[in-house]
Amino acid sequence: MSRLDAVIVSAGTTGRYAVADKAQPARVGIVVRTKNRPWFLRRALRDIAAQDFGDWAVHVVNDGGDAAVVDAAVAALPESLRTRVAATHNPHPTGRSAAANQGVRALETELVVLHDDDDLWDPSFLSRTVAHLDANPDDIGVMVRTEIIYESQQPDGSFAEAGRAPFWPHLREITYSDLLQVNRAVPISYLYRRALHDEVGFYREDLHAVEDWEFNLRTALIHHIGFIDGEPLAFWMQRVGVAGELGNSMFALAEEHEHYDRLVRDEALRAYVRAHGPGLPLYLTRFIQDEVGRQLDERSSLGQRVTQTLRTWRRDRRAR
């Protein structure tokens, strides 16, 4: 049995966790964003129930989807779990960032994590990440090693594993310099302290993709984010070629990811130039262009160099 199979099978049980003290807010708040994906939502709720850490509360944000299917998924839970799961139904979609903020604001927990409806955890994710933050009070949050799992749709509408790939296999720590290049984490892999939002703000609602990356940049600029190495504790589920509401945002929103990535970088560049002038960016853009050209030229074969030299010589001769 694979690790993912173990997660899914154990998610059908309800006796592996301690019931949270109802007199106090749960320690961990879990935000589940969903829209018209009942099969994924049911699996996500089973996944949360399978955690060996039980001091949690869930807020499901149904962002413009059918309210009946969400209510049915919650109602199907055992009563001991159902009382710890709340749902908000938006009559119209508000976007990924707004839905995340809506869920976070509805929670009164010490810790927060976004568990989108299509992703999964190892049963020890919460216990391991909470233990890390308890042992490392200076860490504002903690990310875990993550594995990509590709899924394919089955004739009955369900999804089954079709392959796996490591996600940043050489990652050993979370640094601001690495995050500047590209995001090194996905929401399912990151538990953080709820107080962070009071300090750096919420997810930017004008960004309909890369909102987690931009939030992580603001965070890592002033705080250390821990990292738990070893076996994967989070599973980022991807469905190549599946479009529409059942698609994975990495593929279904690929163009939006590119657009908002460029927007965030351009905003930061303009802010830097306003404060320090265009000198360094002007120099670096030309330097990088020339350096890339030089390296490509060094990698070209002798024959390619001779051919290019002859072409240049003939062009210059004709121009005389």
Summary of the structure (lengths in Angstrom):
residues: 320
radius of gyration: 23.6
end to end distance: 74.8
largest distance: 89.9
contacts: 966
relative contact order: 0.12
helix: 46%
strand: 20%
